[in-house]
Amino acid sequence: MKLDESIINQFDLEPNHVSEPVNVMKASEVLNFMKESADRIVAKSKIYFDSSDADIQADCLDIVSVRLNDFAQSFMDIVIFLRKEEGSYNGKSSSLRYCITSYYTLINGLQDIEKQFLTELLLRNEITHDYFNREIHLQKLISLMQNCAEGSVEVYKQLAKICEDKKLNNRYVDKNSRPN
């Protein structure tokens, strides 16, 4: 038995074309995301220490952990964007360590809280990639929350000021051009 091809065509069996996500945002949008992450890190850190409820504390740790990763990602994207804009990006390095070192060269007059936060920001790599030592990392995260969470806001402010001063807020940050 042979089917008439016109019957098959009526079923519209061709797969729909799915578009890939666009990994481009304005610098101001990346900075807003960074600010939102910094504000949540600070707010949830405060709630953690103000509460004696173990469930609330666990939720705060989870949120700060996620937001620390979000902050780190947006931080790296903005720093690399700034390096590209000034023509000093080598096109190869994209690690968190590279971006922290670059930040130190971008900012004059770093505050101690910024330095401390950026040193502790490297904890994000450990939390993300090393679940075997989760308890140790959680203790370090609690220390970050207690001692330098506010540094995230200061880092955001410094990067926002650079983008504002250089009139870069409406320029596009292209995640696709960052090496993996």
N, C-alpha and C positions, 0 to 999 in steps of 0.2 A: 504494500500500500504506500502510495506516494502522497505526501502532504503538499497542499498548495502553499507556496512561499508567502503569499499575501496574508494568509491566516497567521503565520508565525510573526510577520512584521507588525500585526495589530497588537501583539503583546508587549512591544517596546522593550525587548530584552537587552538592549545595549546598556552597558553600565554607565551611570552618571559620572561625569568628570568632577572629581573632587579637587578643589584648590588647596595648595599648600599654604600654611599660615605665613603671613608676611612678618618678618622679624625686623621691622623698622618702626621706630617711635621718635617723636621729637624729644630733644634733650630735656625740655620742661616736663614731659610725661614720665621719663625715666627718673628725673629728680623727684617728682611727686610720689612715685612708687617708693623711692628710697626714703623720703620723709615719712610716708605712711608706715614703712617698716621700722624706722627708727622710733617713731612715736609709740608703736605697739611694743617694741622691746622695752622702752622705758615704762610704759603703763603696766605691762604684765609683770615686769620686775617688781614694781611697787606693790602690786596686788599680791604677788607671791610672798613678800615679806610681811605684809599686813594681815595675812590669813594664817590660820592654824589648821585649816581643813586640808587634809592630804589630797583629796580629789581636785580641789581648786589649785593647789600648788602643782600637782602633776599636769593639769591643763595649762597652767602658766609656763611650765618648763617646755611643754610641747609647742606652744605658740611661739615662745622666744626662740626655740631651736629653728622652727620653720622661718620665722622672720629674720633670723640671723643669716640664714641661707639666702633669702630674698634680698636682704641688704647687701650681702657680699656680691651677688650676681649684678645688681644694679650699680654698685660701687665699681666693679671691674669694667662694666660697659662704659660708664661715664669717664673713668680715668683713661681708658684706651681711646675713647672719643676725643678727649682733650689732648692727648698725645698726638693723635692724628691731625687735629686741627693746628697744632703748633709745628707739625712736621718732624716730631722727634720720635715717632713710633717706629720700631724696627720691623714690624709686621710678623714677628715670630713669637714673641712672648705674650702670654695672656693669663699667666697664673695669678693667683691671689697675692702671692709674695711679690711678684713683679709689680703689681698694681699698688701695693702698699708702699714699696720703695719709690715708685713714681709719684705717689701722693706726697711723700716727704719732700720731693724736689719741686712740686707744684706750689706748696704752701709755705709762706714765710711766717714764722712765729707760731709754731705748733703749740697747742696747750697740752699739758701733761695728760689730761683726760682723753684727748684724741690719740696720743701715742699709746696709752695703756689700752684703749679700746681696740686700736688697730692691731696691737700685739695679740690681744685675746681673740680678735676676729679670725685668726688662723685656726682657732678651735672649730670653726665651721667645717674645715676639711676633715678633721678627726671625727666629728659627729656624723658627717655625711658618709664617710668611707670606712669607719672602724667601729662596728657595733660590738665587737668582742670586748672592747674596753668601755662599754657604755656607762658603767657606774663612775668610772674615773672622769669621763667627759662630762657627765652630769654635774659632778662636783665642781669642775672648772667652769661650767656654764653658770652655776649658782654664784660662783665668785665673780664672774663677769657681771652678772645681774646686780650684785651687791656693790661692786666697786667702780664700775666704769660704763654702765649702760648709757648714761647721758652723753658719753663720748660719741655715740652714734649720731646724735642730733648735731653735735658740733662738726663732725665730719660732713654731714649733709649740708650744713650751713656754709661751710668753706667751699664745697663744690658748687653749690647754687650761686654763691657770690662770684666765683670765677666765670661761670656760664653767663651770668647777668652782665658782669663787667665787659666780657668779650662779645656780648650780644649773640650768644650761641643758642639761646633757648628755643628758637624756632628751626634750628638746624636738625637734621635727622641723624640719629644714632643707628647704625646698621649692624645688627647682631650677626648677619651673614658674613660680614667681612672679617670677623674675628676668628683667628685660627683655633682649632680644637685641641 
